[in-house]
Amino acid sequence: MNGQQRRSWNNRSAKRLIRLIVWMLPLLMWTGLIFHLSSQTYQQQTIIPWLMKRVDPLTLSMKLPDVEFQYGDKLVHSKTKPYEFVEFIFRKAAHVFVYTILSIVSVMAFRPLPIRAWWKVLLAIGLCLSLSIVDELIQSTTSSRTPQQEDILVDLSGVLVGLLLSIPLLSSRVHREGS
């Protein structure tokens, strides 16, 4: 390798390292947000008082479909506990949203790595799954929070959505660099 090739290689490596650091910052910030939210008590996060100020239970119950299902050890029913039902749906949607963003940010953070696209996807899945498990462990130590194994599956559904949304990001990189 001559001097010019070495400088060119070093420039590419330096640029790749800078891109990696730049994209790791949003990943670290989003991870920090997840851990902050998982360490909050139920009372800090509940939307039920907000709902109660805006709609009475009978009106809310009449607007909701009659839905009942088991989630973990909890029975969720829209008609008998409409506020709890709406909050449950809101919380699970939040899980999906948060982990969708996490997987997109993970893929972006791993883009500069000189590895094949499918390795980047596996890294993103592994990271997101690990963070989901840690998220539930943090909840187990937070008062009035109940960790649920089912939440990890909800989180993984968000990861899948994020990965599907990330395909164009990965494929554009694959076509440009032949990874």
C-alpha positions in Angstrom: 0.0 0.0 0.0 1.6 3.3 -1.1 1.4 6.6 0.9 -1.6 8.0 -1.1 -3.6 4.8 -0.7 -2.8 4.8 3.1 -4.0 8.4 3.4 -7.1 7.7 1.4 -7.9 4.6 3.6 -7.2 6.7 6.8 -9.5 9.5 5.6 -12.3 7.0 4.9 -11.7 5.4 8.3 -11.8 8.8 10.0 -15.0 9.8 8.3 -16.6 6.4 9.2 -15.6 6.9 12.8 -17.0 10.4 12.9 -20.3 9.2 11.3 -20.4 6.4 13.9 -19.9 8.8 16.8 -22.5 11.3 15.4 -25.1 8.6 15.0 -24.3 7.0 18.4 -25.3 10.2 20.1 -29.0 9.9 19.2 -29.0 6.3 20.1 -27.5 7.0 23.5 -30.0 9.9 24.1 -33.0 7.7 23.1 -31.7 4.9 25.3 -31.5 7.4 28.1 -35.0 8.5 27.5 -36.3 4.8 27.7 -34.5 4.2 31.0 -35.8 7.5 32.4 -39.3 6.6 31.5 -39.0 3.0 32.9 -37.7 4.4 36.2 -40.8 6.6 36.7 -43.6 5.4 39.0 -47.0 4.6 37.7 -48.4 7.7 39.3 -45.9 9.8 37.3 -47.0 8.3 34.1 -50.7 7.6 34.4 -53.1 9.4 32.0 -56.2 8.4 33.9 -56.5 11.7 35.8 -56.2 13.6 32.5 -58.9 11.4 30.9 -61.2 11.8 33.9 -61.1 15.6 33.5 -62.1 15.4 29.9 -64.7 12.6 29.6 -67.0 10.9 32.1 -66.8 7.1 32.3 -70.2 6.3 30.9 -69.6 8.4 27.8 -66.2 6.9 27.3 -67.6 3.4 27.8 -70.3 3.9 25.2 -67.7 5.1 22.6 -65.5 2.1 23.1 -66.1 -1.3 21.4 -66.8 -4.2 23.8 -63.4 -5.7 24.0 -62.0 -8.1 26.7 -58.7 -10.0 26.8 -56.1 -11.3 29.2 -52.7 -9.6 29.3 -50.3 -11.3 31.6 -52.2 -11.8 34.8 -54.5 -8.9 34.1 -58.0 -8.9 32.6 -58.5 -5.9 30.3 -62.1 -4.9 29.6 -63.2 -1.8 27.8 -66.7 -1.5 29.2 -66.1 -2.2 32.9 -62.9 -0.1 33.2 -62.9 2.3 30.3 -60.1 4.6 31.7 -57.8 1.7 32.4 -58.6 0.3 28.9 -57.6 3.5 27.1 -54.5 3.9 29.2 -53.6 0.2 28.5 -53.9 0.9 24.7 -52.0 4.2 25.1 -49.1 2.5 27.0 -48.7 -0.4 24.6 -48.8 2.0 21.6 -46.1 4.0 23.4 -44.0 0.8 23.7 -44.3 0.2 20.0 -43.5 3.8 19.1 -40.5 4.0 21.4 -39.0 0.8 20.2 -39.7 1.6 16.5 -37.6 4.8 16.9 -35.0 2.8 18.9 -34.6 0.3 16.0 -34.4 3.1 13.4 -31.8 5.0 15.4 -29.9 1.7 16.0 -29.7 1.0 12.3 -28.6 4.5 11.6 -25.9 4.2 14.3 -24.6 1.0 12.7 -24.7 2.2 9.1 -21.0 3.4 9.2 -19.8 0.0 10.3 -17.9 -1.8 7.5 -20.1 -5.0 7.8 -22.9 -6.5 5.7 -26.4 -5.0 6.1 -27.8 -8.2 7.6 -25.2 -8.0 10.4 -26.4 -4.4 11.1 -29.9 -5.7 11.3 -28.9 -8.4 13.7 -26.9 -5.9 15.8 -30.0 -3.6 16.0 -32.3 -6.5 17.0 -29.9 -7.7 19.6 -29.4 -4.2 21.1 -33.1 -3.5 21.1 -34.0 -6.8 22.7 -31.3 -6.3 25.3 -32.6 -2.8 26.1 -36.2 -4.1 26.3 -35.2 -6.7 28.9 -33.2 -4.1 30.9 -36.2 -1.8 30.6 -38.4 -4.5 32.2 -35.8 -5.1 34.9 -35.7 -1.4 35.8 -39.5 -1.5 36.1 -39.2 -4.4 38.5 -37.3 -2.2 40.9 -39.6 0.9 40.5 -42.4 1.2 43.0 -45.9 0.7 41.6 -44.6 -0.6 38.3 -45.1 -4.2 37.2 -42.8 -5.6 34.6 -44.4 -7.8 32.0 -42.7 -10.4 29.8 -45.4 -9.7 27.2 -44.1 -6.1 27.0 -40.9 -7.5 25.5 -43.0 -8.9 22.7 -44.8 -5.6 22.2 -41.4 -3.9 22.2 -40.1 -6.4 19.6 -43.1 -5.6 17.4 -42.0 -2.0 17.4 -38.5 -3.1 16.6 -39.8 -5.0 13.6 -41.8 -1.9 12.4 -38.6 0.2 12.7 -36.5 -2.3 10.8 -39.1 -2.4 8.0 -39.0 1.4 7.9 -35.2 1.2 7.8 -34.9 -1.0 4.8 -34.4 1.9 2.4 -31.6 3.2 4.6 -29.8 -0.1 4.5 -30.5 -0.9 0.8 -29.2 2.6 -0.3 -26.0 1.9 1.7 -25.7 -1.6 0.2 -26.0 -0.3 -3.4 -23.5 2.5 -2.8 -20.8 0.5 -1.0 -21.6 -3.0 -2.1 -21.8 -4.2 1.6 
